[in-house]
Amino acid sequence: MTGRWIEVAEGVHARRYEELDLTVGLVVGAERCLVVDTRGDVEQGAELAAAVREITPLPWTVVYTHAHFDHAWGTEAFLPCEVWAHERCAAELTADPGARRATWEAYYRKEGKPDIADAISRTTIIAPDHTFTGRVELDLGGRTAALLHPGPAHTDHDVVVHVPDAAVVFAGDVVENAEAGFSAFSFSSETDLTAWPDAFDAILALEPRAVVPGHGDPVDAGFLRYHRDGLHELISLKAGVGRGETTEVAAVAASRYPSDVTLAALETP
């Protein structure tokens, strides 16, 4: 499945895919480029690598925004190169990779997508060889890309990529531009709902002109402010249900989000 490039700023590109509504990124400097996420399997990664080569012949570095398969399993086609991530991402990727492959292979066979299932079965999961905890800057030659951990949000190891000279942030799944802003898949047992608004504030503090989400088209700061406030509302609704002051039914009715999104948020730890 091919994708399409969106030029977010000069030398800063987002690539959009129909599969999972995924968005990955590319930042081009004068001496090297940075690939932000690598898609979900060996074939998808090879497609992305070829697409990058349509834009630039420069040597590349890879960064994972987090460990989920659709963002981090396509790296084999980019090797050899540096692969950056938060230090907790490395542990997540190396924990029982066989079982993780089997889970997603079974999912895609059930979905009637055997080609993707077969590709996942052939995929080697590549752990990062460069890790950090708070912030690190990568010199791309005449352009800096800053890798930042904005705090726990979608996962406990989210990374955003700030391109200061272009005022662009690649946010991974800290930001999702689904039909309702979030989707039910945004929230899981790994999510820290209470801390998530702080991650939005950390991105807003960078004063971005454009924010590239992990799924969906690029957004602006107004989108982040609206959904940061929405997260605060979800936190309050969850707390009210936990204290017995309201019911899940009433919380869903009071939420700005669809029922599946609200219930997924209420079920976070």
N, C-alpha and C positions, 0 to 999 in steps of 0.2 A: 504494500500500500504506500503510495507516494504522498508527500506532504507539500506544503506551500510555504514559501518564505514571506515574512513581513519585515520590511526594513523599519525598525523602531527609531533608529537614529543612524547617523553616518557610521558605518562599520559595526553596527549593533543590530542583530537580526533575531527574530523569533521564528520558529518553524512549527507549523500547526498540522495536526493529524486528526482524521476522523476517528480512528481507533482510540477510545477512551477520552476523546476530545483533548488529547495531550498537547502540551506546548513545551518545546525545548528551546535552547538558545545558542547563540554564537556571538562572541565579541572578538573583533579583529583589531590587532595592533599593527605596528610597523614591522615587528620581528617575529611574532607568534600569535596564535589565536587561542581562545578559551571556549571549549564546548561545554555548555551547561546542560547536563543530563544526556543520557545516551539511548533512551527508549528501552523496550522491554524484552528483547531476545536477540540472538545472534544475527538473524536476518534483518530485523528492524535496525539494529546498530549499523550493519553494513550499508543499508539504504541511507542512513543519516550521514555516515562517513563520506559516502559518494556525493551527497548533496553539499556537504561542507566544501568538498574539493571543487565544486562548481563555482564557489565564491572565492576561495583562497587556497593557494598552495603552501601556505606557511605551516610550520610545525605546530602541533596542537597540544594543549593540556586539557584534561577533563576535570570537571567538578561535579559531584553529586549533591543535589539539594537535600536528599534524604535517601534511605535505603530501599524504598518500595520498588518492586520489580519493574514497573513501567517507566521508572526514571533511571535505573542503575544497572540493568542487566544486558545492555547492548554494547558493552565497552570493548569486547574482544577485538572488534574490527579496528579500534583506534590504537591498539598496542603496537610497538612500545611507546609509552608516554607516561608523564606524571598523572596520577589520579588523586585528586584532593577530596576530602570530606571531613565532617566533624568526627572526632575520635570515637564517639558512640556509634556512628554509622558503620565503622569497620567491624565492631562486635556484632552488630545486627546482621550484616551481610554474611558473616562467616558462621553464624549459628544455624546448623543443620540445613545446609543449602539443598541437599537432596530432597528433603521433605518439602521445602519451599517450591522447588521446581515441580514436584509431583502435584502440589496443591493447584498451581496455576495451569499446569498441563490438563488436569482433570476439569478445571473450570472452563477452559476453552474448548475442550471436546464436548462438554455439555452444551456450550453455546453454539455448537455447530461450526466451529472454526478450527478444523484439524490442522491447517497449515501453520497457524500460530502455535498450536499445541506441540506439533512436531518440532518447530523451531525452538521452543522453550526446552524440550527434552534434550536438544543438542547444545544448549547454552552453558557456557562456563561463567560462573558468577565471579567477577573480578573485584577483590577488596581494594580499597584505597591504599596507596603506598605513601601518601603524605596526609597527615591529619593535624587538626588544630582544635582549640576549645572555644576561643572567643573571636579572634579576628586575625586575618593574615592578608597581606597585599601581594598581588602577582603583577610583575612588570611585563607587559606585553610588547614593550617597545613604543615609547611615546604615549602610552596609555596605561593606566593602572586599573586593575579590577580588584576590588576588595571583597573578600569572602568573610561573611559575618554570621555568627550565631545569634539570632534575635531573641533567644530564650525559648523555652518549651512552648509548643503550639500544636501543630498537626502531629508532630512527633517530639521526642526529647532531643533530637539531633538535627533539627532543621538548619539549613544554610541558605542565606540569600546572597546574591551577587550584585554589588553596587558598582556601576560604571560612572564615576563622578563627572567626568568631562561631558558625558551625554545626558546626565541626570536620569538614568535608567536603572531600575532594580529588577533583577530576576528573582522572584519570590518563591519558586517552587510551590508546594502545596500549602504553604502558609496563607497564600491567597489563591482562591479558585473562582473563576468567572463562569459558574454554571448558570442555568436559567434563573435560579433563585439566589445567586451569589455563592452559596454553599450547596453541596449535594450531601446526601446521606453518607456517602463514602468519605466525606471530609472528616468524620468523627469516628473514632475507634477506641480500642482499649489503650492505644498509645497516646491518645490526645490529652493535653492538659488544657481543659476548657477555661479554667480560672486564669491561667497565665496568658492565654492566646491574645487578648486585647493588647497586652504589653508588647507583644511581637509586632502587632500592627503599628503601635506607637513608635517602635524602634525603626520601622521602615519609613513612617511619615517624617521622622526626625531627619532623614536623609534628604528631604525635600525633593522627591522624585517628580520628574515631568511625566514619566510613564512607568508603570509597573507591569511586568510580564508574569502572569500567574502560571502555575503548573498545569492548569487545564483552562482552556478558553482564551479569548482574545485579550490583548493588552488593555489595561484600565488606567485610571488616573487616581490622584489622591482623594478626590471626592468619593470614589467607590470605596476606598479603604476606610474613610471616616464613617460612611454609612454602615458598613458591615462590622467595623469595630464596635459601634454603638449597638448593632444587632447582637454581637457576642455578649456584651454586657447585659442585654435583656435576657438572653438565654441563660446566663449565669444566675440571674435573679430568679428566673422561672424555675430552674433546677433546684436552687436553694429553697424556694417556697414549697416545692413538692417534697423535698427532703425533710422539711420541718412539719409537714402535714398541713400546711396552711392553704394548699390548693391541690388539685388533682392533675394527673397527666392530661386528661381531657380538657380541663380548663386552661392548662398551660399551652396546649396546642392551639386552642381558640384565641389565646391572647398573643401568640407569637406572630412576628412579621414573616416567618418562614413557613413553607409547606409542612404538613404533618410529619412526613418521613424524615425531613431535616431536623425538625424540633425534637422528635422522639430519639433520633440518633444522638443528639446533643445531650438530652436528659439521661441517656444511658452511659455516658462517659464516666470513668471512675471518679 
